[in-house]
Amino acid sequence: MKPIGYWLRHNHELLEQAFTQPLLELNLTRRQWQVLNAVAQGAGTMEEVDKELEPFVATEGTMAPHLGEFARRGWLRRNQLTEDGRAAHREVEERVKAFRAKALDGIAEQDYVTTVRTLERMAENLS
């Protein structure tokens, strides 16, 4: 059996590659989706978005450029989604749900919950 580090990295790479396809058609990256979703869920300031995506900010820097891109697209105004932004979020969210369903096919919900809790605990132990 391969160690957990192998499977974490392998799954990360597979998720990154597979997640790209449903977003490409909408000219979005995975990170942009995460930023869009954070705003849709109530992150109302740049600081709140950065806090929500803290692990990515640590390696990539602030998420401000993504917010600027959404403003240019007309999806964001005064740190809130516009009607076009909400429509884009709904469309992407449906694609993401389908992607997640495919990724979790054959995995019992309790097994998924246990896996996530185990990974959270490992992160706490290593922090």
Disulfide bonds with the S-S distance in Angstrom:
none
